[in-house]
Amino acid sequence: MHSKQTVKYICKEYPSGNHYFYKTELITHDSWEKIESLMWSALRPISETTFQKRKREGYKVEYIKMKKQPAEILPFVPKVTNT
């Protein structure tokens, strides 16, 4: 179990209104004394319930608004064959 200083909970909000929740932990590749060896782990999906529970418990939370452009729609043109 990580402490409140070494874990962070993230909510990503997309333009569609969807919310996705993640947990990330501070890890080291060498020693805790070497600041250059510290980094955040990969995002791990969690439930909204867990996110809200940890927020109430005082864990660090971060809200990220995603600004992705809608997908480009490419027209499908069937190939005509001469038979």
Secondary structure as UniProt FT lines:
FT   TURN            4..5
FT   STRAND          7..13
FT   TURN            15..16
FT   STRAND          19..28
FT   TURN            32..33
FT   HELIX           35..37
FT   STRAND          38..40
FT   STRAND          44..46
FT   HELIX           48..56
FT   TURN            57..58
FT   STRAND          60..65
//
